[in-house]
Amino acid sequence: MAERKCTPAVRTGRLNKAREFRLAAELLEESADGRDDLADAYITMCVHAGIAAADVICCSRLNVHHQGESHDEAVTLLARVDRQLAGDLATLLRKKTASGYGERVSSAADRKQAKRAMDRLVDSAETAGFSVSTYER
């Protein structure tokens, strides 16, 4: 497993990325106004927010995060902290290829599922990130 030791800078940076990608997803959701033409971009932002959030959670609880090409290893690492959150990350990662490279436009159900998974991960990262000092944020 490709694990990288965490520093306060890594945890703060990844938390900021999780927030940034969630905000981008929210902006896409608002501008789509029910249309499907931004669905895949929306899910891609949810995926990136979830990945960054998973890093923060692992940093906070294990003092390491996953770095590498194997998404399965990232899910396995997060499962050491929380199995439900690992399931949320797995859900997002399954959607990554379909939304980023597939020919089919993601459905409303796909978007809803991605949003729920992203929100649980980012909300958990926000809680885990409270141990990061205000100065470091």
PETA-V228727 format. One record per residue. N is the residue number from 0. SS is DSSP state (h for helix, s for strand, l for the rest). OMEGA is omega in whole degrees, 0 to 359 (* if undefined). Layout:
n,ss,omega
N,SS,OMEGA
N,SS,OMEGA
This chain:
n,ss,omega
0,l,181
1,l,180
2,s,179
3,s,179
4,s,181
5,l,171
6,l,175
7,h,180
8,h,178
9,h,182
10,h,179
11,h,180
12,h,180
13,h,176
14,h,177
15,h,177
16,h,179
17,h,179
18,h,181
19,h,181
20,h,177
21,h,178
22,h,178
23,h,178
24,h,180
25,h,178
26,h,176
27,h,180
28,h,179
29,h,184
30,h,179
31,h,176
32,l,177
33,l,179
34,l,181
35,l,188
36,l,176
37,l,185
38,h,183
39,h,176
40,h,178
41,h,181
42,h,178
43,h,177
44,h,176
45,h,180
46,h,181
47,h,176
48,h,181
49,h,179
50,h,180
51,h,179
52,h,178
53,h,178
54,h,180
55,h,181
56,h,179
57,h,177
58,h,183
59,h,186
60,h,186
61,h,184
62,l,172
63,s,172
64,s,182
65,s,172
66,l,181
67,l,185
68,l,186
69,l,178
70,h,178
71,h,179
72,h,177
73,h,178
74,h,179
75,h,179
76,h,180
77,h,179
78,h,176
79,l,179
80,l,186
81,l,183
82,h,179
83,h,178
84,h,176
85,h,176
86,h,177
87,h,178
88,h,178
89,h,177
90,h,180
91,h,182
92,h,175
93,h,181
94,h,185
95,h,182
96,h,181
97,h,183
98,h,183
99,h,188
100,h,184
101,l,180
102,l,182
103,l,176
104,l,180
105,l,183
106,l,175
107,h,178
108,h,176
109,h,181
110,h,181
111,h,180
112,h,179
113,h,179
114,h,180
115,h,180
116,h,180
117,h,183
118,h,179
119,h,181
120,h,182
121,h,177
122,h,177
123,h,177
124,h,178
125,h,179
126,h,179
127,h,183
128,h,180
129,h,178
130,h,175
131,l,184
132,l,179
133,l,180
134,l,182
135,l,180
136,l,*
